[in-house]
Amino acid sequence: MEQLLGDSARGTDYAAVRLTVEDGTIVDADAAGLAESLCGLSLLEAAAVGGETLPVDALANAIGPAVRAERHAQRVAVAMSGGVDSAVALLKAGPQPVGVTLRLWLDPAGPDSERACCSPSAVIAARETCHRRGVPHVTLDLREEFRRAVVTPFVRGYARGETPN
């Protein structure tokens, strides 16, 4: 058995989800605020469950790392930004799409941070687009990998007088 934990916060509001998974099926769930019970569902089936924003975000944070490791030959991953283009791509993806949003960067002090790529509202918009169509959605937190593979080399190159791209 495997325990999956996820949480989410906005201001002083907080939600947490705890899942117990055995052989790919959720056998126990502490997940208030979701539209339906998760027990008996696969992780991808649970990723299509809606509900209140913070609990659904906490669920996505719990499921994302586990789903990232799985491979499904019949499924197509569609990168979801929360915009119109990714919504159209989702509709054309085929019979078993999975919406995927990458959490790469977030600068809360940046200009228009709520409208920027990877903002909490962009992630929520992408997830809601998927859920309205009954499509599973997962969020993969790749901030550390992005910092290590993209940001750090960029900053080092810039410090050497290069113009990295």
PyRosetta script that sets phi, psi and omega in degrees:
from pyrosetta import init, pose_from_sequence

init()
pose = pose_from_sequence("MEQLLGDSARGTDYAAVRLTVEDGTIVDADAAGLAESLCGLSLLEAAAVGGETLPVDALANAIGPAVRAERHAQRVAVAMSGGVDSAVALLKAGPQPVGVTLRLWLDPAGPDSERACCSPSAVIAARETCHRRGVPHVTLDLREEFRRAVVTPFVRGYARGETPN")
pose.set_psi(1, 147.9)
pose.set_omega(1, -177.9)
pose.set_phi(2, -126.0)
pose.set_psi(2, 139.6)
pose.set_omega(2, 175.8)
pose.set_phi(3, -101.9)
pose.set_psi(3, 130.1)
pose.set_omega(3, 175.7)
pose.set_phi(4, -118.5)
pose.set_psi(4, 131.1)
pose.set_omega(4, -178.8)
pose.set_phi(5, -123.1)
pose.set_psi(5, 141.4)
pose.set_omega(5, 176.0)
pose.set_phi(6, -148.6)
pose.set_psi(6, 150.3)
pose.set_omega(6, 176.5)
pose.set_phi(7, -144.3)
pose.set_psi(7, 168.5)
pose.set_omega(7, 179.4)
pose.set_phi(8, -156.6)
pose.set_psi(8, 145.5)
pose.set_omega(8, 179.6)
pose.set_phi(9, -142.6)
pose.set_psi(9, 144.5)
pose.set_omega(9, 171.3)
pose.set_phi(10, -137.4)
pose.set_psi(10, 112.3)
pose.set_omega(10, -176.5)
pose.set_phi(11, 61.8)
pose.set_psi(11, -123.4)
pose.set_omega(11, 179.8)
pose.set_phi(12, -95.0)
pose.set_psi(12, -2.8)
pose.set_omega(12, 178.4)
pose.set_phi(13, -83.6)
pose.set_psi(13, 142.3)
pose.set_omega(13, -174.9)
pose.set_phi(14, -145.3)
pose.set_psi(14, 143.7)
pose.set_omega(14, 173.5)
pose.set_phi(15, -140.2)
pose.set_psi(15, 146.7)
pose.set_omega(15, 177.5)
pose.set_phi(16, -135.9)
pose.set_psi(16, 150.0)
pose.set_omega(16, 178.7)
pose.set_phi(17, -131.7)
pose.set_psi(17, 135.2)
pose.set_omega(17, 174.6)
pose.set_phi(18, -126.1)
pose.set_psi(18, 125.6)
pose.set_omega(18, -179.8)
pose.set_phi(19, -120.7)
pose.set_psi(19, 141.3)
pose.set_omega(19, 169.7)
pose.set_phi(20, -111.8)
pose.set_psi(20, 123.2)
pose.set_omega(20, -174.3)
pose.set_phi(21, -119.7)
pose.set_psi(21, 133.4)
pose.set_omega(21, 176.1)
pose.set_phi(22, -132.9)
pose.set_psi(22, 125.2)
pose.set_omega(22, -179.7)
pose.set_phi(23, 51.9)
pose.set_psi(23, 40.2)
pose.set_omega(23, 176.3)
pose.set_phi(24, 81.4)
pose.set_psi(24, 2.7)
pose.set_omega(24, -179.1)
pose.set_phi(25, -117.8)
pose.set_psi(25, 137.9)
pose.set_omega(25, 177.4)
pose.set_phi(26, -75.1)
pose.set_psi(26, 119.5)
pose.set_omega(26, -178.4)
pose.set_phi(27, -103.8)
pose.set_psi(27, -18.1)
pose.set_omega(27, 176.8)
pose.set_phi(28, -152.9)
pose.set_psi(28, 142.5)
pose.set_omega(28, -178.9)
pose.set_phi(29, -146.6)
pose.set_psi(29, 130.3)
pose.set_omega(29, 170.1)
pose.set_phi(30, -109.3)
pose.set_psi(30, 96.2)
pose.set_omega(30, -169.9)
pose.set_phi(31, -151.6)
pose.set_psi(31, 73.1)
pose.set_omega(31, 179.1)
pose.set_phi(32, -70.7)
pose.set_psi(32, 146.4)
pose.set_omega(32, 175.5)
pose.set_phi(33, 95.9)
pose.set_psi(33, 3.9)
pose.set_omega(33, 177.9)
pose.set_phi(34, -95.5)
pose.set_psi(34, 158.2)
pose.set_omega(34, -175.0)
pose.set_phi(35, -71.0)
pose.set_psi(35, -21.1)
pose.set_omega(35, -179.3)
pose.set_phi(36, -153.4)
pose.set_psi(36, 166.1)
pose.set_omega(36, 177.6)
pose.set_phi(37, -69.2)
pose.set_psi(37, 143.9)
pose.set_omega(37, -179.8)
pose.set_phi(38, -94.3)
pose.set_psi(38, -15.4)
pose.set_omega(38, -176.8)
pose.set_phi(39, -60.9)
pose.set_psi(39, 131.3)
pose.set_omega(39, -179.5)
pose.set_phi(40, 91.5)
pose.set_psi(40, -7.6)
pose.set_omega(40, -179.8)
pose.set_phi(41, -91.1)
pose.set_psi(41, 152.3)
pose.set_omega(41, 168.8)
pose.set_phi(42, -76.3)
pose.set_psi(42, 169.3)
pose.set_omega(42, 179.1)
pose.set_phi(43, -63.0)
pose.set_psi(43, -40.3)
pose.set_omega(43, 179.1)
pose.set_phi(44, -69.2)
pose.set_psi(44, -34.7)
pose.set_omega(44, 174.8)
pose.set_phi(45, -64.5)
pose.set_psi(45, -41.0)
pose.set_omega(45, 177.9)
pose.set_phi(46, -64.7)
pose.set_psi(46, -31.8)
pose.set_omega(46, -179.8)
pose.set_phi(47, -68.7)
pose.set_psi(47, -8.9)
pose.set_omega(47, 176.9)
pose.set_phi(48, -100.5)
pose.set_psi(48, 0.7)
pose.set_omega(48, -178.4)
pose.set_phi(49, -82.4)
pose.set_psi(49, 130.9)
pose.set_omega(49, 178.1)
pose.set_phi(50, -93.7)
pose.set_psi(50, -166.2)
pose.set_omega(50, 180.0)
pose.set_phi(51, 146.6)
pose.set_psi(51, -157.9)
pose.set_omega(51, 178.3)
pose.set_phi(52, -66.7)
pose.set_psi(52, 148.2)
pose.set_omega(52, -171.7)
pose.set_phi(53, -56.2)
pose.set_psi(53, -52.6)
pose.set_omega(53, -176.2)
pose.set_phi(54, -65.7)
pose.set_psi(54, -45.3)
pose.set_omega(54, 176.5)
pose.set_phi(55, -61.7)
pose.set_psi(55, -37.8)
pose.set_omega(55, 178.2)
pose.set_phi(56, -66.2)
pose.set_psi(56, -38.3)
pose.set_omega(56, 177.0)
pose.set_phi(57, -64.9)
pose.set_psi(57, -41.8)
pose.set_omega(57, 177.8)
pose.set_phi(58, -63.2)
pose.set_psi(58, -40.0)
pose.set_omega(58, 177.1)
pose.set_phi(59, -61.6)
pose.set_psi(59, -45.5)
pose.set_omega(59, 178.9)
pose.set_phi(60, -60.8)
pose.set_psi(60, -38.7)
pose.set_omega(60, 178.9)
pose.set_phi(61, -68.0)
pose.set_psi(61, -30.0)
pose.set_omega(61, 177.2)
pose.set_phi(62, -75.3)
pose.set_psi(62, -41.1)
pose.set_omega(62, -173.7)
pose.set_phi(63, -80.1)
pose.set_psi(63, -36.2)
pose.set_omega(63, -172.9)
pose.set_phi(64, -46.4)
pose.set_psi(64, -55.0)
pose.set_omega(64, -178.2)
pose.set_phi(65, -61.2)
pose.set_psi(65, -35.8)
pose.set_omega(65, -179.4)
pose.set_phi(66, -72.0)
pose.set_psi(66, -41.2)
pose.set_omega(66, -179.4)
pose.set_phi(67, -69.2)
pose.set_psi(67, -32.3)
pose.set_omega(67, 179.3)
pose.set_phi(68, -57.0)
pose.set_psi(68, -32.7)
pose.set_omega(68, -176.7)
pose.set_phi(69, -82.9)
pose.set_psi(69, -15.8)
pose.set_omega(69, -176.6)
pose.set_phi(70, -84.5)
pose.set_psi(70, 153.1)
pose.set_omega(70, 175.0)
pose.set_phi(71, -124.6)
pose.set_psi(71, 135.1)
pose.set_omega(71, 178.7)
pose.set_phi(72, -133.5)
pose.set_psi(72, 112.7)
pose.set_omega(72, -175.8)
pose.set_phi(73, -62.8)
pose.set_psi(73, -31.9)
pose.set_omega(73, -176.0)
pose.set_phi(74, -89.2)
pose.set_psi(74, -5.9)
pose.set_omega(74, -175.9)
pose.set_phi(75, -98.8)
pose.set_psi(75, 151.0)
pose.set_omega(75, 176.9)
pose.set_phi(76, -119.7)
pose.set_psi(76, 125.8)
pose.set_omega(76, 175.3)
pose.set_phi(77, -84.7)
pose.set_psi(77, 131.2)
pose.set_omega(77, 178.6)
pose.set_phi(78, -117.6)
pose.set_psi(78, 119.5)
pose.set_omega(78, 178.0)
pose.set_phi(79, -67.2)
pose.set_psi(79, 123.7)
pose.set_omega(79, -175.8)
pose.set_phi(80, -114.6)
pose.set_psi(80, 120.7)
pose.set_omega(80, 178.3)
pose.set_phi(81, -98.9)
pose.set_psi(81, -17.3)
pose.set_omega(81, -173.4)
pose.set_phi(82, 102.3)
pose.set_psi(82, -2.7)
pose.set_omega(82, -178.2)
pose.set_phi(83, -99.1)
pose.set_psi(83, -179.4)
pose.set_omega(83, -176.6)
pose.set_phi(84, -67.2)
pose.set_psi(84, -43.2)
pose.set_omega(84, -176.6)
pose.set_phi(85, -59.0)
pose.set_psi(85, -44.4)
pose.set_omega(85, -179.3)
pose.set_phi(86, -70.7)
pose.set_psi(86, -30.9)
pose.set_omega(86, 176.6)
pose.set_phi(87, -65.0)
pose.set_psi(87, -40.6)
pose.set_omega(87, 177.5)
pose.set_phi(88, -66.0)
pose.set_psi(88, -42.4)
pose.set_omega(88, 178.2)
pose.set_phi(89, -60.1)
pose.set_psi(89, -38.1)
pose.set_omega(89, 178.6)
pose.set_phi(90, -61.6)
pose.set_psi(90, -42.7)
pose.set_omega(90, -179.5)
pose.set_phi(91, -65.0)
pose.set_psi(91, -29.8)
pose.set_omega(91, -176.5)
pose.set_phi(92, -97.3)
pose.set_psi(92, 3.2)
pose.set_omega(92, -170.7)
pose.set_phi(93, -73.5)
pose.set_psi(93, -20.2)
pose.set_omega(93, -177.0)
pose.set_phi(94, 119.3)
pose.set_psi(94, -170.8)
pose.set_omega(94, -170.5)
pose.set_phi(95, -76.4)
pose.set_psi(95, -20.7)
pose.set_omega(95, -175.7)
pose.set_phi(96, -132.7)
pose.set_psi(96, 58.9)
pose.set_omega(96, -179.6)
pose.set_phi(97, -75.9)
pose.set_psi(97, 156.4)
pose.set_omega(97, 171.5)
pose.set_phi(98, -130.5)
pose.set_psi(98, 122.3)
pose.set_omega(98, 176.5)
pose.set_phi(99, -77.1)
pose.set_psi(99, 135.0)
pose.set_omega(99, -179.3)
pose.set_phi(100, -131.0)
pose.set_psi(100, 125.4)
pose.set_omega(100, 174.1)
pose.set_phi(101, -113.8)
pose.set_psi(101, 132.3)
pose.set_omega(101, 179.1)
pose.set_phi(102, -96.3)
pose.set_psi(102, 125.0)
pose.set_omega(102, 174.0)
pose.set_phi(103, -92.4)
pose.set_psi(103, 102.8)
pose.set_omega(103, -174.3)
pose.set_phi(104, -105.9)
pose.set_psi(104, -36.8)
pose.set_omega(104, -171.9)
pose.set_phi(105, -158.3)
pose.set_psi(105, 146.3)
pose.set_omega(105, 173.0)
pose.set_phi(106, -152.2)
pose.set_psi(106, 120.3)
pose.set_omega(106, 176.1)
pose.set_phi(107, -117.4)
pose.set_psi(107, 94.2)
pose.set_omega(107, -176.6)
pose.set_phi(108, -61.2)
pose.set_psi(108, -21.8)
pose.set_omega(108, 179.9)
pose.set_phi(109, -89.3)
pose.set_psi(109, -6.9)
pose.set_omega(109, -177.7)
pose.set_phi(110, -71.2)
pose.set_psi(110, 158.8)
pose.set_omega(110, 178.2)
pose.set_phi(111, -65.7)
pose.set_psi(111, 136.0)
pose.set_omega(111, 179.0)
pose.set_phi(112, 53.0)
pose.set_psi(112, 41.1)
pose.set_omega(112, -175.1)
pose.set_phi(113, -59.8)
pose.set_psi(113, -28.4)
pose.set_omega(113, 179.3)
pose.set_phi(114, -74.7)
pose.set_psi(114, -19.2)
pose.set_omega(114, 179.5)
pose.set_phi(115, -100.8)
pose.set_psi(115, -0.8)
pose.set_omega(115, -176.5)
pose.set_phi(116, -80.4)
pose.set_psi(116, 163.3)
pose.set_omega(116, 173.8)
pose.set_phi(117, -55.5)
pose.set_psi(117, 140.2)
pose.set_omega(117, 174.4)
pose.set_phi(118, 74.8)
pose.set_psi(118, 4.6)
pose.set_omega(118, 178.8)
pose.set_phi(119, -67.4)
pose.set_psi(119, 157.5)
pose.set_omega(119, 177.3)
pose.set_phi(120, -55.2)
pose.set_psi(120, -39.3)
pose.set_omega(120, -178.8)
pose.set_phi(121, -69.4)
pose.set_psi(121, -32.4)
pose.set_omega(121, 176.9)
pose.set_phi(122, -68.0)
pose.set_psi(122, -40.5)
pose.set_omega(122, 178.2)
pose.set_phi(123, -63.8)
pose.set_psi(123, -43.9)
pose.set_omega(123, 179.8)
pose.set_phi(124, -63.8)
pose.set_psi(124, -42.6)
pose.set_omega(124, 179.1)
pose.set_phi(125, -61.1)
pose.set_psi(125, -42.2)
pose.set_omega(125, 178.7)
pose.set_phi(126, -63.2)
pose.set_psi(126, -44.9)
pose.set_omega(126, -179.2)
pose.set_phi(127, -64.2)
pose.set_psi(127, -43.5)
pose.set_omega(127, -179.7)
pose.set_phi(128, -64.8)
pose.set_psi(128, -36.0)
pose.set_omega(128, 176.0)
pose.set_phi(129, -59.6)
pose.set_psi(129, -46.1)
pose.set_omega(129, 178.8)
pose.set_phi(130, -63.9)
pose.set_psi(130, -48.9)
pose.set_omega(130, -175.4)
pose.set_phi(131, -63.8)
pose.set_psi(131, -34.2)
pose.set_omega(131, 177.0)
pose.set_phi(132, -61.2)
pose.set_psi(132, -24.7)
pose.set_omega(132, -179.6)
pose.set_phi(133, -102.8)
pose.set_psi(133, 5.8)
pose.set_omega(133, 179.5)
pose.set_phi(134, 72.5)
pose.set_psi(134, 23.5)
pose.set_omega(134, -176.8)
pose.set_phi(135, -101.6)
pose.set_psi(135, 135.1)
pose.set_omega(135, 175.3)
pose.set_phi(136, -62.6)
pose.set_psi(136, 148.0)
pose.set_omega(136, 176.6)
pose.set_phi(137, -135.7)
pose.set_psi(137, 135.4)
pose.set_omega(137, 174.6)
pose.set_phi(138, -128.4)
pose.set_psi(138, 150.6)
pose.set_omega(138, 175.6)
pose.set_phi(139, -114.1)
pose.set_psi(139, 124.9)
pose.set_omega(139, 178.7)
pose.set_phi(140, -103.2)
pose.set_psi(140, 119.5)
pose.set_omega(140, 179.8)
pose.set_phi(141, -84.1)
pose.set_psi(141, 99.9)
pose.set_omega(141, -178.5)
pose.set_phi(142, -113.1)
pose.set_psi(142, 24.0)
pose.set_omega(142, -177.1)
pose.set_phi(143, -58.9)
pose.set_psi(143, -44.5)
pose.set_omega(143, -178.3)
pose.set_phi(144, -66.1)
pose.set_psi(144, -44.4)
pose.set_omega(144, 178.7)
pose.set_phi(145, -62.7)
pose.set_psi(145, -40.8)
pose.set_omega(145, 179.5)
pose.set_phi(146, -64.9)
pose.set_psi(146, -43.8)
pose.set_omega(146, 178.5)
pose.set_phi(147, -60.6)
pose.set_psi(147, -45.8)
pose.set_omega(147, -176.5)
pose.set_phi(148, -68.6)
pose.set_psi(148, -42.1)
pose.set_omega(148, -173.4)
pose.set_phi(149, -89.8)
pose.set_psi(149, -23.5)
pose.set_omega(149, -174.7)
pose.set_phi(150, -119.4)
pose.set_psi(150, -56.3)
pose.set_omega(150, -172.4)
pose.set_phi(151, -67.3)
pose.set_psi(151, -50.4)
pose.set_omega(151, -177.8)
pose.set_phi(152, -60.6)
pose.set_psi(152, -47.7)
pose.set_omega(152, 176.6)
pose.set_phi(153, -61.9)
pose.set_psi(153, -35.9)
pose.set_omega(153, 178.1)
pose.set_phi(154, -62.5)
pose.set_psi(154, -48.7)
pose.set_omega(154, -178.7)
pose.set_phi(155, -63.2)
pose.set_psi(155, -42.2)
pose.set_omega(155, 178.4)
pose.set_phi(156, -62.8)
pose.set_psi(156, -44.6)
pose.set_omega(156, 178.5)
pose.set_phi(157, -63.0)
pose.set_psi(157, -42.4)
pose.set_omega(157, 179.5)
pose.set_phi(158, -62.7)
pose.set_psi(158, -40.1)
pose.set_omega(158, 179.0)
pose.set_phi(159, -64.8)
pose.set_psi(159, -26.1)
pose.set_omega(159, 178.0)
pose.set_phi(160, -86.3)
pose.set_psi(160, 2.3)
pose.set_omega(160, 179.7)
pose.set_phi(161, 89.4)
pose.set_psi(161, 7.2)
pose.set_omega(161, 178.2)
pose.set_phi(162, -83.0)
pose.set_psi(162, 164.4)
pose.set_omega(162, 174.2)
pose.set_phi(163, -115.2)
pose.set_psi(163, 81.1)
pose.set_omega(163, -177.6)
pose.set_phi(164, -68.8)
pose.set_psi(164, 152.5)
pose.set_omega(164, 175.1)
pose.set_phi(165, -138.6)
pose.dump_pdb("model.pdb")
